[in-house]
């Protein structure tokens, strides 16, 4: 599921992860879609074609975040 603006893109995984277990997470961008793979299996995809991804100095954040997405817990 995609929510956000040109400044913030949030893509949610639907996998239930177990604490203290290792996972391989892969994030890709292909033809206007952001994709998340968990252990090599497609977990979530979202069409973000109205937006463009540019090189910038913003941090990549993964995990729970506060409402305005400025920090991760």
Buried (B, 14 or more C-beta within 10 A) or exposed (E): EBEEEEEEBBBEBEBEEEEEEEEEEEEEEEEEBBBBBBEEEEBBBBEBEEBEEEEEEEEEEEEEBEEEBEEEE
